[in-house]
Amino acid sequence: MNSLIYLDHAATSWPKPPEVMTAMQQAMNEAAANPGRGSHSMAVKASRVLFETRVVLAKLFHVKNANDIIFTSNTTIALNMAIKGVLQPGDHVIATMIEHNSVRRPLEYLKRTHGITVDYVKVNANGEMDVAEMKLALNRPTRLVVCSHSSNLLGSIIPVAEIGRLAHERGALFLVDAAQSAGIIDIDVNKMNIDMLAFPGHKGLLGPQGTGGLYIAPHVDLEPLIHGGTGSQSEEKEQPTVRPDRYEAGTPNTPGIAGLHAGVDKVRKLTPAAIYAQEWALTQQAIDGLRDIPNLRLLGPKIGMPRSGIVSFVMNDVDSAEVAFRLDREYGIAVRAGMHCTPLAHYAVLTDKSGAVRASVGVDTTEHEVEALVKAMNALYRT
Ligand SMILES: Cc1ncc(COP(=O)(O)O)c(C=O)c1O
């Protein structure tokens, strides 16, 4: 078995469940024709792989029509599709300080090229957001509110249902980046007032890399980001209007989507609520074991507070890259160090100079593995 202790699930989950690998291999052997591009039986089988995966994702996120779920190769593409598909020159957007560069960079690009304006709502020193701050920001016509459901640096959880309600009250669309929450926190797009949900297939949904998606509510008409062949209405020079074809030009990742189906099945069987409870308990164990180490500062919500499966910390006078390197080389523990693609969150918690070490747990992480991290950190830095 693996001796590596993998605590980098926030980047991508690993190892993937055996069912995921079996489903991918089966799809490669039996269904890897081009879906939607032919009526022979293997092409039909491939189309079925896509359709059935859309259906289980729709059930997971409480989406009524599975065709409102678009496959992408990761969260970043889904976010770019949503942001660039909806915004017009001069629009105003509200985001938060915990956004990943997958949100911030498309917004900053549109700021430069299309004259949009962007406000980043403050979070507190633990990365938590006071809804009152969002209310204050929503004081002028706003086209889009976008926020990360959970910070990939701090694990803090944003009250999306309430923010979605506020956004709608002011006539804004609401886009949620579920990179750190899909499969880990229950998501109901209706109850949470979500118009667009960008999610990875390869993190909490346990699918392979190269999978992800975007839910687009029926009333949202996005301009497609990518134009090309869909296997449908081929005589038309414009992109078809029908979903999902409108947003899925080009050959999809059929084997990956088959694997994603198996991952989602596992998540639905365990339930996101149970996964959250288990991951939360592991984060509390880590916090408890790390908090007394001299010169170590834990980031994110206080012990006992809600958080996703992320525990980040900084050491005074020791570079975070060095900590991660020593954990890997001396103890076989994989964590991530650096800026985690979220510079504004670092400003919020004053780690923009140092970066941080991030340990993140997954569905199969054990107490024993968290204990190994705690012991290694104590052995390295409790002098
Ligand atoms: C909050 C957040 N948003 C977006 C992304 C980008 O996800 P992907 O790698 O699936 O494009 C990540 C990746 O870690 C993330 O944590």
The ligand as a Gaussian input file, in Angstrom:
#p B3LYP/6-31G(d) Opt

LIG

0 1
 C      -11.255000      28.134000      -4.561000
 C      -10.701000      27.585000      -5.842000
 N      -11.191000      28.036000      -6.998000
 C      -10.756000      27.567000      -8.186000
 C       -9.777000      26.610000      -8.236000
 C       -9.320000      26.097000      -9.566000
 O       -9.731000      24.765000      -9.704000
 P       -9.279000      23.865000     -10.913000
 O       -7.915000      23.401000     -10.594000
 O      -10.290000      22.749000     -10.928000
 O       -9.339000      24.675000     -12.137000
 C       -9.228000      26.105000      -7.052000
 C       -8.151000      25.113000      -7.091000
 O       -7.537000      24.763000      -6.132000
 C       -9.720000      26.610000      -5.822000
 O       -9.250000      26.162000      -4.661000

